[in-house]
Amino acid sequence: MRVKVRYFARYRSLVGTGEEEVEVPEGATVIDLIEKLKELHPVLKNEVFAEDDDLADVNVSRNGRYVRFDEILKEGDTVALFPPVSGG
Amino acid sequence: MGNNGKKVGISRGSFDVQAAIERLSNPKAGAYVVFLGRVRGESRGKKVRKLVYEAYEEMALREMERIREEALERFPILDMVIEHRVGELGVGEDTILVVASGVHRREAFDACSWAVDEVKRRVPVWKREVTDEGTFWIEGKRSVPDYHG
């Protein structure tokens, strides 16, 4: 199945695009998608997920809501990866 | 951007603070607490030239609406407006506006303060600081050099 992935702020600048479509197996979770994105974009592995368990600083949303990493994705979902926010 | 009665908004132009207050106008309200954030000319010891804000707009609007609804549940206030700007903002320009209306001032002060903290914690908006010493992405409390800036 295909999901849309969006990147914001510094992550967009690192990956070099704001949006892409990615193929993942049926039943894939958010963390499965992240593993796939690290393969597709080594810069994410090196600059964002520098250690295996270094997920605390990465925000992930699914269809406009913050999600847990074990949530199961559906065809057509929009998943966004972004750094800690800094509005205000 | 005109907000035409909307209670949350992302805008490219400056705020109309008076219009935001009027959107909450209610004869029951004896208190309107306004928080207006502006670009400060100094950050972490560096002289700031401007801030460049960007947002994940669809989600930012939904998250601002959730904060507004949560504020109405948590505090006995009457209503709330939350607005944030995006784009390039110079020193002294408005960045964020929160207005809380209440029967009395105490709950309006509390709700306004809480909502500003929540916006800063979870609404997907980011700023880059353009300073005399280079450009930096601000990520929560961290500051990361922007090598492309």
gemmi code that builds the backbone of each chain (N, CA, C; Angstrom):
import gemmi

chains = {
    "A": [
        ("MET", (0.849, -1.198, 0.000), (0.000, 0.000, 0.000), (0.885, 1.248, 0.000)),
        ("ARG", (0.270, 2.364, -0.413), (1.044, 3.601, -0.493), (0.574, 4.592, 0.573)),
        ("VAL", (1.540, 5.264, 1.167), (1.210, 6.350, 2.098), (1.969, 7.603, 1.647)),
        ("LYS", (1.410, 8.730, 1.988), (2.081, 9.999, 1.673), (2.900, 10.415, 2.888)),
        ("VAL", (4.158, 10.793, 2.648), (5.015, 11.228, 3.748), (5.364, 12.697, 3.537)),
        ("ARG", (5.188, 13.484, 4.583), (5.531, 14.911, 4.503), (6.630, 15.233, 5.504)),
        ("TYR", (7.509, 16.134, 5.111), (8.612, 16.567, 5.971), (8.505, 18.075, 6.183)),
        ("PHE", (8.832, 18.491, 7.382), (8.759, 19.925, 7.674), (10.047, 20.437, 8.305)),
        ("ALA", (10.239, 21.740, 8.159), (11.334, 22.481, 8.789), (12.679, 21.846, 8.404)),
        ("ARG", (13.546, 21.590, 9.371), (14.899, 21.113, 9.047), (14.880, 19.744, 8.366)),
        ("TYR", (13.872, 18.931, 8.684), (13.834, 17.602, 8.068), (13.573, 17.716, 6.562)),
        ("ARG", (12.727, 18.675, 6.168), (12.475, 18.885, 4.737), (13.769, 19.295, 4.044)),
        ("SER", (14.498, 20.159, 4.733), (15.751, 20.630, 4.165), (16.771, 19.482, 4.051)),
        ("LEU", (16.795, 18.581, 5.023), (17.721, 17.440, 4.987), (17.357, 16.460, 3.874)),
        ("VAL", (16.053, 16.133, 3.778), (15.609, 15.126, 2.809), (15.599, 15.706, 1.394)),
        ("GLY", (15.377, 17.025, 1.292), (15.405, 17.678, -0.013), (14.048, 17.689, -0.701)),
        ("THR", (13.008, 17.256, -0.003), (11.651, 17.347, -0.547), (10.676, 17.494, 0.619)),
        ("GLY", (9.518, 18.081, 0.327), (8.528, 18.261, 1.380), (7.519, 17.135, 1.426)),
        ("GLU", (7.515, 16.312, 0.359), (6.442, 15.334, 0.245), (6.836, 14.225, -0.714)),
        ("GLU", (6.480, 12.998, -0.378), (6.717, 11.878, -1.289), (5.733, 10.771, -0.970)),
        ("GLU", (5.596, 9.840, -1.929), (4.761, 8.664, -1.680), (5.682, 7.493, -1.444)),
        ("VAL", (5.321, 6.654, -0.472), (6.183, 5.527, -0.111), (5.329, 4.272, -0.039)),
        ("GLU", (5.891, 3.174, -0.564), (5.203, 1.881, -0.556), (5.607, 1.136, 0.714)),
        ("VAL", (4.628, 0.681, 1.469), (4.908, -0.143, 2.657), (3.972, -1.359, 2.626)),
        ("PRO", (4.357, -2.454, 3.285), (3.485, -3.642, 3.291), (2.196, -3.385, 4.069)),
        ("GLU", (1.144, -4.103, 3.695), (-0.109, -4.061, 4.469), (0.206, -4.343, 5.932)),
        ("GLY", (-0.436, -3.617, 6.834), (-0.236, -3.875, 8.259), (0.992, -3.190, 8.842)),
        ("ALA", (1.703, -2.417, 8.019), (2.910, -1.730, 8.498), (2.541, -0.709, 9.582)),
        ("THR", (3.436, -0.578, 10.544), (3.226, 0.418, 11.602), (4.045, 1.670, 11.292)),
        ("VAL", (3.859, 2.678, 12.131), (4.623, 3.918, 11.981), (6.122, 3.625, 12.053)),
        ("ILE", (6.519, 2.765, 12.974), (7.953, 2.491, 13.121), (8.483, 1.734, 11.896)),
        ("ASP", (7.652, 0.868, 11.295), (8.068, 0.182, 10.060), (8.326, 1.213, 8.957)),
        ("LEU", (7.437, 2.191, 8.877), (7.607, 3.247, 7.875), (8.893, 4.029, 8.134)),
        ("ILE", (9.153, 4.333, 9.394), (10.369, 5.093, 9.720), (11.621, 4.302, 9.310)),
        ("GLU", (11.608, 2.984, 9.542), (12.748, 2.145, 9.128), (12.948, 2.244, 7.607)),
        ("LYS", (11.841, 2.225, 6.885), (11.891, 2.333, 5.426), (12.446, 3.702, 5.000)),
        ("LEU", (12.013, 4.740, 5.692), (12.471, 6.096, 5.344), (13.964, 6.253, 5.620)),
        ("LYS", (14.456, 5.586, 6.676), (15.892, 5.640, 6.977), (16.707, 4.976, 5.866)),
        ("GLU", (16.135, 3.905, 5.268), (16.813, 3.261, 4.133), (16.798, 4.175, 2.914)),
        ("LEU", (15.630, 4.783, 2.670), (15.487, 5.639, 1.484), (16.337, 6.905, 1.597)),
        ("HIS", (16.469, 7.416, 2.818), (17.182, 8.674, 3.035), (18.203, 8.496, 4.158)),
        ("PRO", (19.398, 8.040, 3.809), (20.421, 7.824, 4.848), (20.660, 9.066, 5.710)),
        ("VAL", (20.385, 10.244, 5.154), (20.597, 11.470, 5.932), (19.691, 11.473, 7.175)),
        ("LEU", (18.512, 10.846, 7.066), (17.630, 10.759, 8.238), (18.253, 9.886, 9.307)),
        ("LYS", (18.872, 8.788, 8.846), (19.521, 7.871, 9.790), (20.678, 8.576, 10.495)),
        ("ASN", (21.421, 9.368, 9.723), (22.626, 9.988, 10.286), (22.352, 11.239, 11.104)),
        ("GLU", (21.370, 12.021, 10.646), (21.169, 13.343, 11.276), (19.981, 13.382, 12.233)),
        ("VAL", (19.004, 12.504, 12.014), (17.773, 12.600, 12.814), (17.656, 11.433, 13.787)),
        ("PHE", (17.896, 10.215, 13.269), (17.802, 9.032, 14.128), (19.222, 8.516, 14.370)),
        ("ALA", (20.020, 9.342, 15.008), (21.440, 9.010, 15.116), (21.676, 7.744, 15.937)),
        ("GLU", (20.845, 7.505, 16.938), (20.946, 6.270, 17.722), (19.655, 5.501, 17.544)),
        ("ASP", (19.726, 4.192, 17.739), (18.557, 3.342, 17.490), (17.327, 3.772, 18.278)),
        ("ASP", (17.564, 4.206, 19.493), (16.407, 4.549, 20.321), (16.207, 6.060, 20.439)),
        ("ASP", (16.800, 6.791, 19.521), (16.732, 8.247, 19.603), (15.484, 8.769, 18.892)),
        ("LEU", (14.315, 8.339, 19.387), (13.071, 8.751, 18.740), (12.405, 9.896, 19.484)),
        ("ALA", (12.903, 10.159, 20.678), (12.211, 11.102, 21.553), (12.064, 12.479, 20.925)),
        ("ASP", (13.019, 12.881, 20.129), (13.004, 14.230, 19.580), (12.259, 14.348, 18.260)),
        ("VAL", (11.787, 13.218, 17.738), (11.136, 13.257, 16.434), (9.627, 13.203, 16.627)),
        ("ASN", (8.935, 14.155, 16.024), (7.480, 14.144, 16.084), (6.927, 13.487, 14.832)),
        ("VAL", (5.901, 12.666, 15.020), (5.251, 12.026, 13.881), (3.745, 12.235, 14.014)),
        ("SER", (3.129, 12.648, 12.903), (1.670, 12.754, 12.912), (1.116, 11.871, 11.814)),
        ("ARG", (-0.104, 11.417, 12.023), (-0.822, 10.644, 11.001), (-2.147, 11.346, 10.774)),
        ("ASN", (-2.354, 11.765, 9.533), (-3.588, 12.489, 9.165), (-3.864, 13.646, 10.119)),
        ("GLY", (-2.798, 14.380, 10.451), (-2.967, 15.612, 11.221), (-3.072, 15.458, 12.726)),
        ("ARG", (-2.778, 14.246, 13.235), (-2.772, 14.036, 14.695), (-1.477, 13.367, 15.096)),
        ("TYR", (-0.960, 13.754, 16.260), (0.226, 13.066, 16.771), (-0.095, 11.585, 16.947)),
        ("VAL", (0.883, 10.716, 16.601), (0.647, 9.266, 16.733), (1.723, 8.598, 17.562)),
        ("ARG", (1.380, 7.401, 18.019), (2.372, 6.532, 18.646), (3.073, 5.747, 17.552)),
        ("PHE", (4.273, 5.257, 17.873), (5.065, 4.577, 16.851), (4.529, 3.182, 16.510)),
        ("ASP", (3.663, 2.634, 17.368), (3.152, 1.279, 17.083), (1.800, 1.297, 16.359)),
        ("GLU", (1.346, 2.474, 15.984), (0.050, 2.542, 15.299), (0.151, 1.948, 13.894)),
        ("ILE", (-0.914, 1.246, 13.480), (-0.919, 0.593, 12.162), (-1.446, 1.560, 11.098)),
        ("LEU", (-0.719, 1.602, 9.983), (-1.058, 2.543, 8.908), (-2.099, 1.954, 7.963)),
        ("LYS", (-2.776, 2.869, 7.252), (-3.745, 2.450, 6.233), (-3.387, 3.102, 4.898)),
        ("GLU", (-3.771, 2.436, 3.817), (-3.597, 2.978, 2.467), (-4.091, 4.441, 2.423)),
        ("GLY", (-3.268, 5.314, 1.839), (-3.695, 6.703, 1.651), (-3.450, 7.611, 2.844)),
        ("ASP", (-2.923, 7.063, 3.943), (-2.612, 7.905, 5.097), (-1.565, 8.966, 4.734)),
        ("THR", (-1.638, 10.081, 5.438), (-0.574, 11.080, 5.343), (0.188, 11.080, 6.666)),
        ("VAL", (1.468, 10.764, 6.578), (2.312, 10.739, 7.779), (3.314, 11.883, 7.661)),
        ("ALA", (3.448, 12.671, 8.715), (4.408, 13.777, 8.676), (5.477, 13.569, 9.739)),
        ("LEU", (6.721, 13.872, 9.365), (7.858, 13.828, 10.296), (8.347, 15.251, 10.500)),
        ("PHE", (8.484, 15.628, 11.762), (8.973, 16.988, 11.993), (9.676, 17.109, 13.338)),
        ("PRO", (10.550, 18.109, 13.459), (11.306, 18.310, 14.695), (10.424, 18.904, 15.798)),
        ("PRO", (10.944, 18.948, 17.020), (10.224, 19.638, 18.085), (9.802, 21.029, 17.602)),
        ("VAL", (8.616, 21.437, 18.001), (8.052, 22.678, 17.453), (8.625, 23.900, 18.185)),
        ("SER", (8.474, 25.056, 17.562), (9.059, 26.274, 18.147), (8.244, 27.507, 17.795)),
        ("GLY", (6.918, 27.346, 17.867), (6.065, 28.509, 17.620), (6.060, 29.438, 18.827)),
        ("GLY", (5.253, 30.467, 18.705), (5.123, 31.412, 19.809), (6.012, 32.617, 19.618)),
    ],
    "B": [
        ("MET", (-4.822, 38.221, 6.212), (-5.933, 37.267, 6.121), (-7.040, 37.681, 7.077)),
        ("GLY", (-8.250, 37.779, 6.575), (-9.382, 38.085, 7.440), (-9.808, 36.822, 8.166)),
        ("ASN", (-10.208, 36.950, 9.399), (-10.587, 35.753, 10.128), (-12.084, 35.582, 10.267)),
        ("ASN", (-12.830, 36.566, 9.778), (-14.281, 36.427, 9.634), (-14.966, 35.547, 10.664)),
        ("GLY", (-14.784, 35.888, 11.916), (-15.514, 35.151, 12.940), (-14.848, 33.871, 13.393)),
        ("LYS", (-13.771, 33.450, 12.709), (-13.097, 32.223, 13.128), (-12.345, 32.459, 14.427)),
        ("LYS", (-12.250, 31.406, 15.229), (-11.618, 31.533, 16.540), (-10.164, 31.076, 16.537)),
        ("VAL", (-9.715, 30.391, 15.477), (-8.287, 30.077, 15.365), (-7.841, 30.442, 13.959)),
        ("GLY", (-6.571, 30.789, 13.803), (-6.114, 31.166, 12.473), (-4.600, 31.223, 12.349)),
        ("ILE", (-4.151, 30.988, 11.094), (-2.749, 31.177, 10.733), (-2.772, 32.345, 9.769)),
        ("SER", (-1.972, 33.367, 10.029), (-2.066, 34.513, 9.137), (-0.705, 34.972, 8.638)),
        ("ARG", (-0.741, 35.522, 7.436), (0.471, 36.060, 6.818), (0.598, 37.556, 7.082)),
        ("GLY", (-0.521, 38.202, 7.339), (-0.487, 39.629, 7.642), (-0.505, 39.855, 9.140)),
        ("SER", (-0.493, 41.129, 9.540), (-0.467, 41.418, 10.973), (-1.842, 41.172, 11.602)),
        ("PHE", (-1.840, 41.041, 12.921), (-3.092, 40.778, 13.638), (-3.903, 42.055, 13.760)),
        ("ASP", (-5.213, 41.864, 13.828), (-6.088, 42.962, 14.233), (-6.562, 42.602, 15.641)),
        ("VAL", (-5.854, 43.112, 16.644), (-6.108, 42.718, 18.038), (-7.517, 43.127, 18.452)),
        ("GLN", (-7.899, 44.341, 18.052), (-9.225, 44.820, 18.442), (-10.324, 43.934, 17.841)),
        ("ALA", (-10.133, 43.539, 16.578), (-11.140, 42.678, 15.923), (-11.211, 41.326, 16.621)),
        ("ALA", (-10.052, 40.813, 17.077), (-10.043, 39.520, 17.784), (-10.836, 39.630, 19.079)),
        ("ILE", (-10.673, 40.731, 19.789), (-11.433, 40.937, 21.030), (-12.924, 41.032, 20.716)),
        ("GLU", (-13.242, 41.760, 19.643), (-14.665, 41.928, 19.286), (-15.328, 40.598, 18.924)),
        ("ARG", (-14.526, 39.667, 18.351), (-15.100, 38.357, 18.014), (-15.571, 37.617, 19.258)),
        ("LEU", (-15.022, 37.974, 20.416), (-15.399, 37.311, 21.667), (-16.429, 38.117, 22.454)),
        ("SER", (-16.796, 39.265, 21.913), (-17.637, 40.193, 22.659), (-18.903, 39.507, 23.189)),
        ("ASN", (-19.129, 39.665, 24.475), (-20.226, 38.960, 25.136), (-20.595, 39.765, 26.378)),
        ("PRO", (-21.882, 40.097, 26.538), (-22.266, 40.915, 27.701), (-21.971, 40.246, 29.046)),
        ("LYS", (-21.782, 38.916, 29.056), (-21.456, 38.229, 30.318), (-20.006, 38.430, 30.710)),
        ("ALA", (-19.159, 38.814, 29.737), (-17.709, 38.869, 29.989), (-17.309, 40.181, 30.645)),
        ("GLY", (-16.628, 40.050, 31.785), (-16.087, 41.226, 32.442), (-14.595, 41.313, 32.279)),
        ("ALA", (-13.992, 40.316, 31.604), (-12.531, 40.277, 31.476), (-12.130, 39.718, 30.125)),
        ("TYR", (-11.224, 40.434, 29.464), (-10.629, 39.953, 28.209), (-9.127, 40.012, 28.411)),
        ("VAL", (-8.479, 38.854, 28.473), (-7.027, 38.827, 28.661), (-6.377, 38.584, 27.310)),
        ("VAL", (-5.448, 39.472, 26.946), (-4.792, 39.408, 25.637), (-3.315, 39.120, 25.835)),
        ("PHE", (-2.818, 38.064, 25.171), (-1.369, 37.858, 25.109), (-0.947, 38.100, 23.671)),
        ("LEU", (0.003, 38.988, 23.488), (0.537, 39.280, 22.158), (2.033, 39.034, 22.195)),
        ("GLY", (2.503, 38.046, 21.406), (3.939, 37.760, 21.320), (4.536, 38.538, 20.165)),
        ("ARG", (5.776, 39.011, 20.362), (6.471, 39.737, 19.291), (7.898, 39.243, 19.154)),
        ("VAL", (8.503, 39.514, 18.009), (9.890, 39.113, 17.759), (10.821, 39.971, 18.608)),
        ("ARG", (11.652, 39.272, 19.418), (12.614, 39.959, 20.280), (13.929, 40.134, 19.518)),
        ("GLY", (14.602, 41.221, 19.763), (15.818, 41.550, 19.022), (17.064, 40.820, 19.489)),
        ("GLU", (16.893, 39.917, 20.470), (18.052, 39.204, 20.993), (17.614, 37.793, 21.354)),
        ("SER", (18.460, 36.798, 21.063), (18.146, 35.422, 21.439), (19.422, 34.674, 21.751)),
        ("ARG", (19.486, 34.070, 22.907), (20.663, 33.291, 23.331), (21.949, 34.088, 23.110)),
        ("GLY", (21.886, 35.360, 23.418), (23.070, 36.202, 23.309), (23.395, 36.677, 21.898)),
        ("LYS", (22.545, 36.302, 20.928), (22.805, 36.724, 19.544), (21.804, 37.806, 19.148)),
        ("LYS", (22.297, 38.710, 18.289), (21.425, 39.772, 17.803), (20.556, 39.215, 16.668)),
        ("VAL", (19.244, 39.299, 16.838), (18.309, 38.732, 15.860), (17.965, 39.777, 14.797)),
        ("ARG", (18.062, 39.360, 13.508), (17.651, 40.254, 12.418), (16.190, 40.023, 12.071)),
        ("LYS", (15.823, 38.744, 11.978), (14.406, 38.407, 11.716), (14.180, 36.946, 12.069)),
        ("LEU", (12.918, 36.574, 12.159), (12.528, 35.181, 12.337), (11.750, 34.756, 11.100)),
        ("VAL", (11.987, 33.502, 10.671), (11.224, 32.965, 9.549), (10.392, 31.799, 10.087)),
        ("TYR", (9.079, 31.992, 10.109), (8.171, 30.974, 10.648), (7.552, 30.166, 9.521)),
        ("GLU", (7.440, 28.855, 9.744), (6.666, 28.018, 8.829), (5.783, 27.095, 9.655)),
        ("ALA", (4.730, 26.589, 9.026), (3.776, 25.736, 9.738), (3.351, 24.575, 8.862)),
        ("TYR", (2.940, 23.512, 9.492), (2.178, 22.440, 8.836), (0.741, 22.903, 9.044)),
        ("GLU", (0.259, 23.677, 8.052), (-0.913, 24.503, 8.326), (-2.178, 23.735, 8.687)),
        ("GLU", (-2.456, 22.661, 7.928), (-3.703, 21.932, 8.205), (-3.693, 21.393, 9.631)),
        ("MET", (-2.543, 20.831, 10.011), (-2.467, 20.261, 11.362), (-2.404, 21.357, 12.423)),
        ("ALA", (-1.695, 22.440, 12.119), (-1.572, 23.538, 13.089), (-2.958, 24.093, 13.435)),
        ("LEU", (-3.794, 24.260, 12.410), (-5.146, 24.793, 12.656), (-5.958, 23.835, 13.517)),
        ("ARG", (-5.827, 22.535, 13.207), (-6.583, 21.543, 13.990), (-6.073, 21.496, 15.428)),
        ("GLU", (-4.762, 21.591, 15.594), (-4.186, 21.535, 16.949), (-4.569, 22.796, 17.745)),
        ("MET", (-4.611, 23.935, 17.072), (-5.039, 25.164, 17.749), (-6.506, 25.056, 18.166)),
        ("GLU", (-7.321, 24.453, 17.312), (-8.737, 24.277, 17.653), (-8.873, 23.329, 18.848)),
        ("ARG", (-8.030, 22.269, 18.875), (-8.080, 21.338, 20.018), (-7.680, 22.061, 21.307)),
        ("ILE", (-6.664, 22.893, 21.230), (-6.227, 23.639, 22.428), (-7.355, 24.559, 22.898)),
        ("ARG", (-7.999, 25.210, 21.940), (-9.109, 26.102, 22.294), (-10.218, 25.319, 22.991)),
        ("GLU", (-10.574, 24.168, 22.414), (-11.643, 23.364, 23.018), (-11.240, 22.841, 24.396)),
        ("GLU", (-9.988, 22.428, 24.535), (-9.514, 21.947, 25.840), (-9.523, 23.079, 26.876)),
        ("ALA", (-9.146, 24.283, 26.438), (-9.159, 25.437, 27.358), (-10.575, 25.695, 27.869)),
        ("LEU", (-11.548, 25.539, 26.951), (-12.946, 25.778, 27.346), (-13.452, 24.714, 28.326)),
        ("GLU", (-12.845, 23.514, 28.247), (-13.223, 22.460, 29.201), (-12.516, 22.621, 30.545)),
        ("ARG", (-11.228, 23.042, 30.466), (-10.403, 23.076, 31.694), (-10.654, 24.291, 32.568)),
        ("PHE", (-11.036, 25.395, 31.933), (-11.182, 26.664, 32.665), (-12.598, 27.192, 32.456)),
        ("PRO", (-13.160, 27.833, 33.484), (-14.529, 28.356, 33.322), (-14.544, 29.677, 32.553)),
        ("ILE", (-13.943, 29.665, 31.371), (-13.915, 30.884, 30.551), (-15.101, 30.878, 29.600)),
        ("LEU", (-15.308, 31.988, 28.922), (-16.423, 32.071, 27.977), (-15.986, 31.706, 26.564)),
        ("ASP", (-14.803, 32.178, 26.157), (-14.372, 31.890, 24.781), (-12.890, 32.212, 24.628)),
        ("MET", (-12.341, 31.849, 23.461), (-10.902, 32.068, 23.232), (-10.615, 32.205, 21.743)),
        ("VAL", (-9.664, 33.067, 21.423), (-9.134, 33.201, 20.062), (-7.643, 32.871, 20.113)),
        ("ILE", (-7.182, 32.077, 19.136), (-5.753, 31.772, 19.030), (-5.327, 32.024, 17.581)),
        ("GLU", (-4.334, 32.863, 17.388), (-3.822, 33.111, 16.036), (-2.299, 33.056, 16.052)),
        ("HIS", (-1.738, 32.567, 14.951), (-0.276, 32.531, 14.826), (0.095, 33.025, 13.444)),
        ("ARG", (1.239, 33.687, 13.347), (1.683, 34.159, 12.035), (2.741, 33.233, 11.454)),
        ("VAL", (2.852, 33.250, 10.137), (3.942, 32.575, 9.443), (4.586, 33.570, 8.481)),
        ("GLY", (5.774, 33.196, 7.989), (6.486, 34.078, 7.068), (7.655, 34.756, 7.764)),
        ("GLU", (8.217, 35.751, 7.080), (9.386, 36.457, 7.630), (8.925, 37.613, 8.499)),
        ("LEU", (9.366, 37.598, 9.754), (8.923, 38.625, 10.695), (10.124, 39.343, 11.298)),
        ("GLY", (10.117, 40.657, 11.169), (11.204, 41.467, 11.701), (11.043, 41.729, 13.186)),
        ("VAL", (12.113, 42.231, 13.802), (12.092, 42.561, 15.229), (10.935, 43.515, 15.514)),
        ("GLY", (10.150, 43.161, 16.553), (9.023, 44.007, 16.936), (7.715, 43.629, 16.279)),
        ("GLU", (7.761, 42.704, 15.309), (6.502, 42.297, 14.668), (5.779, 41.261, 15.509)),
        ("ASP", (4.458, 41.233, 15.364), (3.613, 40.279, 16.104), (3.855, 38.850, 15.628)),
        ("THR", (3.830, 37.889, 16.556), (3.984, 36.477, 16.186), (2.783, 35.627, 16.601)),
        ("ILE", (2.291, 35.843, 17.806), (1.193, 35.020, 18.321), (0.219, 35.898, 19.106)),
        ("LEU", (-1.065, 35.541, 18.985), (-2.104, 36.272, 19.702), (-3.050, 35.262, 20.347)),
        ("VAL", (-3.227, 35.392, 21.647), (-4.232, 34.583, 22.344), (-5.099, 35.543, 23.156)),
        ("VAL", (-6.415, 35.413, 22.993), (-7.340, 36.218, 23.786), (-8.301, 35.266, 24.488)),
        ("ALA", (-8.436, 35.444, 25.800), (-9.401, 34.643, 26.563), (-10.404, 35.590, 27.203)),
        ("SER", (-11.682, 35.222, 27.090), (-12.709, 36.042, 27.739), (-13.329, 35.252, 28.878)),
        ("GLY", (-13.615, 35.968, 29.964), (-14.225, 35.311, 31.117), (-15.167, 36.254, 31.838)),
        ("VAL", (-15.989, 35.649, 32.700), (-16.855, 36.476, 33.543), (-15.959, 37.337, 34.434)),
        ("HIS", (-14.921, 36.679, 34.991), (-13.960, 37.375, 35.847), (-12.543, 37.178, 35.308)),
        ("ARG", (-11.602, 37.969, 35.819), (-10.268, 37.988, 35.215), (-9.441, 36.741, 35.502)),
        ("ARG", (-9.615, 36.140, 36.705), (-8.685, 35.087, 37.122), (-8.649, 33.930, 36.131)),
        ("GLU", (-9.835, 33.397, 35.790), (-9.871, 32.253, 34.879), (-9.385, 32.647, 33.484)),
        ("ALA", (-9.616, 33.899, 33.102), (-9.161, 34.341, 31.775), (-7.627, 34.429, 31.737)),
        ("PHE", (-7.022, 34.948, 32.817), (-5.549, 34.965, 32.903), (-5.000, 33.534, 32.844)),
        ("ASP", (-5.574, 32.639, 33.647), (-5.069, 31.261, 33.722), (-5.181, 30.560, 32.369)),
        ("ALA", (-6.332, 30.690, 31.726), (-6.567, 30.006, 30.459), (-5.649, 30.556, 29.370)),
        ("CYS", (-5.457, 31.859, 29.365), (-4.614, 32.481, 28.349), (-3.179, 31.981, 28.492)),
        ("SER", (-2.678, 31.965, 29.717), (-1.318, 31.517, 29.984), (-1.139, 30.049, 29.598)),
        ("TRP", (-2.107, 29.237, 29.979), (-2.058, 27.802, 29.653), (-2.040, 27.604, 28.135)),
        ("ALA", (-2.905, 28.308, 27.426), (-3.022, 28.127, 25.976), (-1.733, 28.542, 25.255)),
        ("VAL", (-1.101, 29.614, 25.711), (0.158, 30.038, 25.072), (1.203, 28.929, 25.240)),
        ("ASP", (1.291, 28.369, 26.446), (2.242, 27.270, 26.685), (1.945, 26.076, 25.778)),
        ("GLU", (0.669, 25.738, 25.640), (0.294, 24.584, 24.809), (0.620, 24.831, 23.334)),
        ("VAL", (0.380, 26.037, 22.850), (0.712, 26.353, 21.455), (2.210, 26.135, 21.241)),
        ("LYS", (3.018, 26.635, 22.175), (4.472, 26.526, 22.034), (4.935, 25.070, 22.134)),
        ("ARG", (4.174, 24.245, 22.824), (4.556, 22.861, 23.052), (4.146, 21.939, 21.908)),
        ("ARG", (3.029, 22.209, 21.250), (2.509, 21.175, 20.344), (1.935, 21.619, 19.011)),
        ("VAL", (1.784, 22.900, 18.755), (1.293, 23.302, 17.429), (2.469, 23.271, 16.443)),
        ("PRO", (2.311, 22.527, 15.316), (3.434, 22.379, 14.392), (3.774, 23.660, 13.624)),
        ("VAL", (4.523, 24.507, 14.308), (5.062, 25.753, 13.755), (6.527, 25.767, 14.149)),
        ("TRP", (7.392, 26.205, 13.223), (8.834, 26.260, 13.509), (9.378, 27.613, 13.119)),
        ("LYS", (10.431, 28.016, 13.838), (11.062, 29.275, 13.443), (12.537, 29.058, 13.161)),
        ("ARG", (13.031, 29.825, 12.222), (14.465, 29.969, 12.006), (14.837, 31.366, 12.458)),
        ("GLU", (15.894, 31.440, 13.237), (16.392, 32.746, 13.677), (17.514, 33.173, 12.741)),
        ("VAL", (17.343, 34.306, 12.118), (18.409, 34.866, 11.286), (19.127, 35.894, 12.157)),
        ("THR", (20.380, 35.565, 12.521), (21.128, 36.412, 13.457), (22.416, 36.906, 12.794)),
        ("ASP", (23.117, 37.767, 13.511), (24.414, 38.251, 13.021), (25.427, 37.124, 12.904)),
        ("GLU", (25.164, 36.015, 13.610), (26.120, 34.896, 13.601), (25.642, 33.719, 12.774)),
        ("GLY", (24.661, 33.953, 11.904), (24.163, 32.883, 11.052), (22.698, 32.587, 11.320)),
        ("THR", (22.203, 31.574, 10.591), (20.790, 31.199, 10.699), (20.678, 29.890, 11.471)),
        ("PHE", (19.694, 29.824, 12.354), (19.529, 28.656, 13.227), (18.084, 28.191, 13.205)),
        ("TRP", (17.908, 26.864, 13.041), (16.587, 26.267, 13.264), (16.380, 26.192, 14.766)),
        ("ILE", (15.211, 26.556, 15.225), (14.876, 26.382, 16.647), (13.967, 25.156, 16.747)),
        ("GLU", (14.417, 24.192, 17.549), (13.664, 22.938, 17.725), (13.463, 22.741, 19.216)),
        ("GLY", (12.279, 23.104, 19.702), (12.074, 23.080, 21.145), (13.077, 24.028, 21.785)),
        ("LYS", (13.882, 23.504, 22.707), (14.872, 24.352, 23.364), (16.208, 24.348, 22.622)),
        ("ARG", (16.308, 23.501, 21.589), (17.572, 23.383, 20.853), (17.657, 24.401, 19.733)),
        ("SER", (18.893, 24.749, 19.398), (19.152, 25.635, 18.277), (20.164, 24.927, 17.374)),
        ("VAL", (19.809, 24.719, 16.103), (20.641, 23.936, 15.187), (21.029, 24.811, 13.998)),
        ("PRO", (22.330, 24.932, 13.701), (22.723, 25.780, 12.561), (22.053, 25.320, 11.264)),
        ("ASP", (21.588, 26.264, 10.472), (20.991, 25.963, 9.172), (22.048, 26.221, 8.119)),
        ("TYR", (22.639, 25.137, 7.632), (23.744, 25.298, 6.688), (23.271, 25.776, 5.321)),
        ("HIS", (21.966, 25.653, 5.083), (21.436, 26.133, 3.802), (21.051, 27.612, 3.880)),
        ("GLY", (20.915, 28.109, 5.128), (20.426, 29.482, 5.276), (21.568, 30.459, 5.151)),
    ],
}
model = gemmi.Model(1)
for chain_id, residues in chains.items():
    chain = gemmi.Chain(chain_id)
    for i, (resn, *xyz) in enumerate(residues, 1):
        res = gemmi.Residue()
        res.name, res.seqid = resn, gemmi.SeqId(i, " ")
        for name, pos in zip(("N", "CA", "C"), xyz):
            atom = gemmi.Atom()
            atom.name, atom.element = name, gemmi.Element(name[0])
            atom.pos, atom.b_iso = gemmi.Position(*pos), 0.0
            res.add_atom(atom)
        chain.add_residue(res)
    model.add_chain(chain)
structure = gemmi.Structure()
structure.add_model(model)
structure.setup_entities()
